[in-house]
């Protein structure tokens, strides 16, 4: 008994010609109507009762899982013709899937199939065996090429007589993909927040959403980002009531701050930050070098100096230390007067997010304040922390549960002021936009401003024109700001068109 073509997926996007046909045509990025017009001009039979073509459809790439399932459900399709504009490599993906098959792989923590000799991943909820080597496959190029047209005619001329399908229908439901983490550039995250606790919450969220699962310190599991940069623009203490819900306290942080300013090395420790900063290094055969005092002296003598740089990492000792011996995670400090304030940039080779990061921030705040006071009472500026390897331990149950709660409870784009309880839109340091319609020129006008001054004026008749120029200038740095600008441009384009229609604008 002949099978009639049935679409399990995207039935509204498929062009069904003869449901009893045994040929499928994939037009890639070329519109199906354009492909059908070409087939008609090449005298290919498109009759609903006589054509060998059962279905014609696009294949952009993302529709490949649905196409696979439509093919498994319709075993009467034995011949596939692929031709059209190939903008995403989907032709090669389909060809390799049907001729070479798949191999096991992993993507974002999930077991996947990878099409052989491609970078295309597929779910594993279907059996690839009924697909591989079962089709007469012809892949051609752009429809406008003469060799493509000749290839289409040759494909249909060489079709063998239609036969009954060799297997039953196979239903493979489309699964939902649940990534262990979300894609990003895991070495390029930047967080800018006003206060330390806000910054820490955002760090936790970033790692829980974008961190890569892996192994650290031999067999320990970690969820990790690399080279995370965090800027705390106002490094001042928070109220104890805001810290305690997360298991922190001002008393504990104050004790830690004191330890960073203590140059003595406890007998029970292989190192301490305080010792590396104020009692470890020596000037030749002289007494221990207090690096914090020296940094303050250098800045007091020359506030423009870029030499107030301290290394805590001793290669002659730390590089050869056995794995069982702890070595400093904080490896360098750089003090710099910038915009009339003393800023501090600290680098950590490794960072434990849940137990150490915020505590380290508070310790660095004390170090920054110490040098600022010793150097002559400089105002405190931003504190920047770069973590070469920052991670969360999924096996530390209690703290991992807290990390999950923080990630799940992250508010919308509004920023919470913990002191007032109010939420406000985050300010974009690059400026803000205002929008108007210039009725004389018939253009949308978008002004990038800062402090009331117009920095750049963008003009155009469409939102796309202005969006392109804003993107070129990299004039937006906050995601919520970009979304707002996009909405406003769309609204003003609609308003401009309405004015043009009414005759109020040229």
Residue, then its C-alpha position, 0 to 999 in steps of 0.5 A: x500500500x502506497x504511503x502518502x506524505x505526512x509532515x510531523x513538523x512544519x506542515x505550514x512551511x512545506x509545499x506538498x505537490x504529490x503526496x504519493x511521490x518519492x522525491x523530496x526537494x530541499x531549496x536551502x535559502x532559496x524561496x520555495x516559490x522561486x525553486x518551483x518556478x525554475x522547476x516548471x520552466x525546466x519542464x519538470x512534472x509538478x502535477x498533483x497526481x503525476x509528479x514524482x515530487x512529494x514535498x519542496x521545502x527550505x533548509x536553513x540549517x536549524x530545521x535539520x532535526x525536523x527534516x530528519x523526523x519528517x524523513x523517518x516518518x515518510x520512508x517512501x521518500x527515496x530520492x533527495x534533490x538539494x539546490x539553492x543558495x547555501x548561506x549556512x552550510x546546510x547542504x554539506x550538513x545534510x549530505x554528510x548526514x545521509x552519506x557519512x552518518x554521525x559520531x558521538x560528541x558532547x555539547x554544553x554538557x549534553x550528549x549529542x550526535x555530530x555529523x561526520x566532518x562538520x561542526x553540526x550537532x544533533x540530538x541523540x533521540x533518533x536512530x541514524x541508521x535508517x538515514x545513512x546510505x538509503x537515499x539517492x542524493x543529488x546536491x547542486x548549486x545556485x539555481x541561476x547557474x546553467x550547470x544547476x539547471x542541467x543537473x536538475x534535468x539530469x536528476x529527474x531523467x535518471x530517476x528509476x521507477x517508483x517502488x514501495x517503501x522498504x521499512x515502516x514509518x519511524x516516529x522520533x519525537x523532538x526532544x527539548x534541549x537542556x544545556x548544562x550551561x549556555x554558550x558564551x565566550x567564557x574568557x571574556x566576561x566583564x562585570x561592572x557594578x557599583x557595590x561589592x555585593x551586587x558584583x558578587x551576585x552577578x559573578x555567581x549568576x554568570x558562572x552558573x549560567x555560562x561556566x564550563x563544567x570541568x576538572x580542577x586540582x586533579x579530581x575536583x569538579x568545578x564550573x569555571x570561567x576564565x579571565x573574568x574581569x569585575x569592576x566595583x566602582x564604589x568599593x565601600x562596605x555594605x550593611x551587615x544585614x545585607x551580608x548575613x543572608x549569604x553567610x557573610x558578616x562585617x565582623x568576619x570581613x574586618x578580621x580578614x582585612x586585618x590579616x591582609x595588613x599583617x606582615x607576620x607569617x603564622x607558623x601553621x601557614x606556608x604563605x599569607x597575603x599579608x606576609x607576601x605584601x609586607x614581610x616576604x620580599x627583601x631589599x638585597x640583604x636588608x630588612x623585609x620590604x613593606x611593599x604597601x608602604x613602598x607603593x604609597x611612597x612612590x605614589x606620594x612622590x609621583x602621583x602619575x607613577x605606574x610603578x606601584x606594582x606588587x607581585x605576590x607570586x614567587x616563581x622560585x618557591x611557588x612554581x616548584x612547590x608540591x601539589x599538596x602545598x598551597x600557593x597564593x591565589x592573589x598574585x599581583x596588585x597595581x595601584x594607579x591614580x586615575x581620574x584623580x582617584x586611587x584605583x586598584x587592579x588585583x589579579x588572582x590566578x584562581x578564585x573560589x566564588x562562593x567562599x573567597x571572592x567577596x571576602x577577597x574584595x573586602x580585603x582589597x578594599x582595606x589594602x586600597x584604603x591603606x595605600x591611599x591614606x599613606x600616600x597622602x589621603x588620595x580619594x578612593x576610586x574603582x577596584x578591579x579584580x581579574x580572575x584567571x580561573x574563577x569557579x564554583x564547586x558543585x560538590x559543596x552542597x550548601x554553597x552550591x544550593x545558595x549559588x543556584x538560588x542566587x542565579x534563579x532569583x536574579x531580578x530583571x534589568x533594574x538594579x536594586x539599591x539595597x539602602x533605599x529598596x528602590x530599583x532603577x535602570x542601570x546607567x550606561x557609561x557611554x551615555x544615553x539617547x533621546x529621539x525626535x522626528x525631523x519633519x522637514x527632512x523626514x528623518x528619525x534623529x537619535x542623539x547620544x548624550x552625556x550630562x545634557x550635551x549631545x555627543x553624536x547625532x544619528x539621522x536616518x529614514x529607517x531604524x536600521x540605518x541608525x542601528x547600523x551606525x550606533x553599532x559601528x560606533x559601539x555607542x551602547x554598552x548596557x544590554x537593557x539600554x540597547x533593548x530600549x534604544x531598539x524599541x524607541x527606534x522602531x516606535x519612531x520609524x512607525x511614527x515617521x511612516x504615519x506622518x508620511x502617510x498623512x502628508x505631514x512629512x516629506 
